[in-house]
Amino acid sequence: MKRDLAEKGSVPLRYWALWWSLMVVADVLFYVILTPFWMGLRAAAWLAEQRSRARG
């Protein structure tokens, strides 16, 4: 049985609010917390490699 999409109606406002709230939390988590942490780890690894090569 095929249903028309118009039959379903619109999405309630509370679901839109929940969706955007979760998107904001995910963006902050990824871009503000995890990305600098990852870049710091990469910088530390790069420095360790440079020191190791300098020692010969």
N, C-alpha and C positions, 0 to 999 in steps of 0.2 A: 504494500500500500504506500503510495507516494503522497507526501504532504507538501503543501505550499509553504514557503518560508514565511510568508505574511501571516500564516495561521498561528505561528509561534508567539507573535507579539514582540514587544521591545524588551530589552534587558533592564531589570530594575536598577535604580540609581545606586543602591547599596553594593551591587556587584561591581559597578564601575568604580566606586570609591575604594572598594577592597583591592581591585586590580591595580589601580594607580598607586595606592599606598604600598603594595608589595613591590611594584616597580621602583618606587623611590628607595625603599629599603635595600633592594637588590643592587641598585646603582651605587648607593653610598657604600655598601659592603664591598663591592667589586672595585670601584674606582678610587675610593678614599682610603680603604683599609688594605685590601689584598694587593692591589697594584704596587703601591709604594713598598710594601713588605717584600714582594717578589723582586722588585728592582734592587732593594737593599741586599737581598741574598745574592743576586747576580753580581752586584758590585763587590761584595765580600769575596765571592769565588774568583772574580777577575783579579782582585788585589792579591789574593793568596797565590794565584798562578803566576802573577808578575814577580812576586817575592821569591817564589820557588825557582823561576828562571834566572833571576838575578844572582842567586846563590851558586848556580851552575851545577 
